[in-house]
């Protein structure tokens, strides 16, 4: 009898628990969130971004989505969405407002002469500050400038003969508009860099060609090839690898006109994530600031570090920089998003491969709507929206204040962050800076030590040492004076003392 | 009894700091070095290496205490010195060197004194100085290391009665010899492992039947 009562109670407990536990299952996050410590090791962290909603075609009020290629949020918070638009269609552009209500759907555009214009695999869209839409119509080989009604105003066609090889076909792929109205275009398979067009649509220059890094073996191979050719060897030997720069994969531009770009990763690529100034040189440190460079032979430090050196290259298909200076890259191999602050510290990692809400089969494009992130899934044919969690919001706000130099305003936020995640290095640095400014150098040193920030530690140690010597000045001076007196005494009387000891010893023996 | 085997030497090893040439020559001529003091210096060198690894100040020290491995430290200090002595002796015996192994050991160990000083200076300074000030310590350490190289070269030159060029050539050959010895040791260890596995398998087999 007793036993059966126990069983009943136990099963009742299980039922109650399963019912109550079922409710938070909606907030279940189907991916691991983590950060990297100074040594490049994975350290678990609370999730900064949580999936909010997944939009399928029926939620958006359009016919079935087919291979989404780009998503873009304009400055007035309208969402531009590109896909092929059905099985036989070759391209479609939809505009939604910020609540994902359909504003317009373009299956065809109006050409300059008024006739219908059909897109052919459009893959990049952006909007300038006057509201003109720039659309990369990849397979029609043109960059289109449209009004909001879909009327083509201008076409940026292939630049003149002397720009490209004859064999090369111009295929604009992604575009951003600079602050002066110049268009920066990535063309598929173009190894010379980003194409810059002026406001009238004339080609100006190539811009920021990705660098190639050759190993010693590669150089030897190159010289061997030269010798081989000098003796009449053919150049088409398949053992000869060609060393070409990598192509750009995606670009974005921030409010100051810096162009953020990613390249298609290869063995010889460096600067997989770069921030180009107007001369086309990278101003972003090749290693993230918070992690020690793991190995000199591995140049990359952005993206996933766990697979470093395991023959698994990043595939950063999209990069987005938001108004607060955070930039995020989307790795389509892992379908993960890595978000960095303006200094290049990894802040959040979220997303993942899968078919649950919050994961993608293959992420293809990304956009930022305020602090929300929109990701399109190329195979899953959906748009996933992530929002900042409480932890993420604190961290985000703290970093924004910190980067503005408002260290003490950020302090309560850093404390909140540490309440969620005691391993957060940037939070420790943030609090350390506050202590440093308040003259609490000992506490500052402790925080910087926790964050492995040697530069700031050294700075606060210098002042701590100064204070320490100053407050113990009497002791230090006494010690130094005694030492000087001892040395002087030894100089004058040392030999005498030694001689007298020796003399005693010798005398004793005798 | 040969003086080099004497428990207590008659020469002060620290004399090598201010009178290197005299000391090394007297080591060779009068054989007044001692294995005991040489071993103490080698031990000091090993200990100073360990201390440097464990107690280096936070600003200069990027490795963590949990990553510290004393065997690696021994391998790069104690083991290397002994390996060098053995390899140098083995090669110089064949190449008209006059020194015996004990001479090489004693004089090389005496030459380690600047390195011991360098490690101690590094350990102390890294705990006191800031990142900017540490540049000077790096310079001092570099000088001490170079001094060790000079002392060691001169010691080998004197002991084997070589010219300087010959000494440098011999040192390079010795380094190659060290690599070969290391390779053989590695091979031996792997072989022993295989043998151990083989015997262990047989024993398990017999026990199971």
Interface residues (C-beta under 8 A of the other chain):
Chain A: X39 X292 X449 X454 X455 X457 X458 X459 X461 X462 X465
Chain B: X58 X59 X62 X64 X128 X130 X131 X132
